[in-house]
Amino acid sequence: MTRLSRRGALALLGALAGCSGANPLDSESVPPELDAAAVRAVASDSAPTVPARLPVDIGSDHLAATERRARSLLDAVPTSLGPDEIPNGAIREKLRDARRRAAERLSASAEASTPFERLLAFADARAEARFAAGAWRAIDAGLTREDLAAEAETVRADRRALRERWRYVGADPVEATLVHAAIEDRIVSGRSHITIGEPRRYRLGNPLGVGEIAEEVERARVAVEDAAHCYDRLTASLDDPVDLQPRLVDARRRLHEAFEDEQDALSSVDPREPWRIDGVDVADTPAAEALEELFRPVDPSDDDDWTDAEPAEALTWAHASFVTLEAFLALRERVREGETFAIESAADVNAVRTAAIEALRAAEESPAEPMLTRHATTGLADQLARADEELSIEGGSVRASWLRDDAATYLTVAARARATPAVSRRVAAALRAA
Amino acid sequence: MPSTTRRRTLQRVATLLAGVGLAGCSGESSSTYPPETTDNVAFDPESHSLRSSDPGPILWAGDRPTTEPGTGDDARRRHWTTRRFVADADDAAAISIADVDGAADAREFLDATDYDAATVYIDQAGIRECFTQDLCHVRWSETEVDTDYARYYRDADVACETDARDVLVTLIRIPEALDPDDVSSYGSSRGSGTCERSNEHLRRRRNRSDDGGAR
């Protein structure tokens, strides 16, 4: 990495101009420009991927069935849709794009390193392929939105049936929380709602409107199927299916009370300028961006009542909230000590990115509550990958101020990753306490 | 009859607008646009549309414009976005229409307008070939005209390409005899919802304004 950053020919421009992108009140100088090739090289260096996992044994039969379904939906759409099949190029393009995305997700499933990642890839592939298949059948065979009503009703009935028999059972409360959070996400959240008949993106008569409903039905269907499978596998693994709901609800309450107490540490922070610290000027630096981003979700003036959330989901929120609070306080302390993480060279970008990667790796290797920790670091690794992707498309020369957001992402990823293992221990302790 | 003056004005306004396009309108409208309660609205007004994929002019006053197609994107865009008024029978007589679908009906629309009580506003803009639009409403005052359209996909069996553009001319009968000389600001919006929703939205806004004014 050192070699790459040194290779970057860094153009530190001292030119002064009155109409730069910089705030003239903050600085009279144009921010330095960086060699885009050097920045791209930094972003292309390997980064850890943290595949999504779910602590339940997802059956190979279920994976095979959902993959078959995805492939059959994909096969229902001709591979080479041209003007003969769909004269309207805009409609044709929408169908082809959805089909392409479905095929990409199917390819991604082959690369997936965990069964849960494969499950997620198939779910996405099915939804995308169903959009294309539904729209194509509307064009080719006259399928209408109303024709999908019966299937929608079946999915709704399946969801009701699952919700009726579903209990918060589990052996280990931490692992059970993660599995039940995934179930809540699929059958309580809006993901499995189907609302045929309400105003839509596409008009009546537009085949894409049929595709839109078909996609929604498929999304709901796969959500209910996957939730039912995960639940059945979980219950099958238990000798004594104890209902852990009271334990989850109790942990939610105690963690929420503790969190409110700890938010007192934010009482001196100005919610409008959470980056402002007496005697330290960090305005318009990555540090300021990062502090702003970390403060928003834990702003005490926002009444964020976890008790309204589903029990398992609330505990994942609790985990994320403590992580963010700790990350904010730790980063703020570093800023107070004089760090601004200013970006003036590709080496500076490399430094904040490397710190994020090291923090992610350390969290990943931490022995403390690996399931809970990885639940958090999966998302953090995705954020890092998105920042890398943004930097990898920079061309020509890059003004340092343009990199502020991505540098801030590396900072928040690092700060959150560092805070994660301890918070995992804490949330797990709350769940396991009698 | 101020026909000569009007015709000159017509040409001047058209020329001016051809150069200004949409961008030139925005600065003024916020300061001069009348409040919601005082401007006039016609929902689903009488109108007629002409569409052409030929880059040549569809409708013009006086001599046929000689701008050749393909003289650059800017020229084409200026050609796409023009507005003009037909304020009397002489104005109408001066209008020529290319040989496109609906040309005869457009001529009939112009000739059948009672210019003592109405003005025809001609709104011309580019549109992606695979889309079409409905006119939802027109709002106007003595100095401003504002149109609102609902844009949507053409049928799946309409042959079109995503990167091609057509020119769409909409002739709108505004039920008031306007003096084109006084109109200095223009606006146009295109939403992806239906006209029903757009019109309902405007009705509600206007009702709220009325209620607010009454208090």
Chai-1 contact restraints between the chains, C-beta under 6 A:
chainA,res_idxA,chainB,res_idxB,connection_type,confidence,min_distance_angstrom,max_distance_angstrom,comment,restraint_id
A,I86,B,A156,contact,1.0,0.0,6.0,A-B,restraint_1
A,P87,B,D157,contact,1.0,0.0,6.0,A-B,restraint_2
A,P87,B,A159,contact,1.0,0.0,6.0,A-B,restraint_3
A,N88,B,C130,contact,1.0,0.0,6.0,A-B,restraint_4
A,N88,B,A156,contact,1.0,0.0,6.0,A-B,restraint_5
A,N88,B,V158,contact,1.0,0.0,6.0,A-B,restraint_6
A,N88,B,C160,contact,1.0,0.0,6.0,A-B,restraint_7
A,G89,B,C130,contact,1.0,0.0,6.0,A-B,restraint_8
A,G89,B,C160,contact,1.0,0.0,6.0,A-B,restraint_9
A,G89,B,E161,contact,1.0,0.0,6.0,A-B,restraint_10
A,G89,B,T162,contact,1.0,0.0,6.0,A-B,restraint_11
A,A90,B,C130,contact,1.0,0.0,6.0,A-B,restraint_12
A,A90,B,T162,contact,1.0,0.0,6.0,A-B,restraint_13
A,I91,B,A156,contact,1.0,0.0,6.0,A-B,restraint_14
A,E93,B,T162,contact,1.0,0.0,6.0,A-B,restraint_15
A,I139,B,A156,contact,1.0,0.0,6.0,A-B,restraint_16
A,R203,B,Y152,contact,1.0,0.0,6.0,A-B,restraint_17
A,N206,B,Y153,contact,1.0,0.0,6.0,A-B,restraint_18
A,P207,B,A156,contact,1.0,0.0,6.0,A-B,restraint_19
